[in-house]
């Protein structure tokens, strides 16, 4: 099921899916925008905008959900 949602979003946004993540380096996304696009894949965007600091981060390198590593645990 999640794969079909990923495929739909990938085609609509014209971005690739690698290792189960939407590769959106040129267009980092907020949780709100991700949910508006498709709530089923809101946690499948690689490049995100921190909900606390508005910092852009790569979820494969740091962070949790839509919070960058600097604020995880606060």
MOZI-V576490 format. One record per residue. RES is the residue in one small letter. SS is DSSP state (a for helix, b for strand, c for the rest). Layout:
BEGIN
res->[RES:RES]
ss->[SS:SS]
END
This chain:
BEGIN
res->[x:x:x:x:x:x:x:x:x:x:x:x:x:x:x:x:x:x:x:x:x:x:x:x:x:x:x:x:x:x:x:x:x:x:x:x:x:x:x:x:x:x:x:x:x:x:x:x:x:x:x:x:x:x:x:x:x:x:x:x:x:x:x:x:x:x:x:x:x:x:x:x:x:x]
ss->[c:a:a:a:a:a:a:a:a:a:a:a:a:c:c:c:b:b:c:c:b:b:c:c:c:c:c:c:b:c:a:a:a:a:a:a:a:a:a:a:a:c:c:c:b:c:b:b:b:c:c:c:c:c:c:b:b:b:c:c:c:c:c:b:c:c:b:c:c:c:c:c:c:c]
END
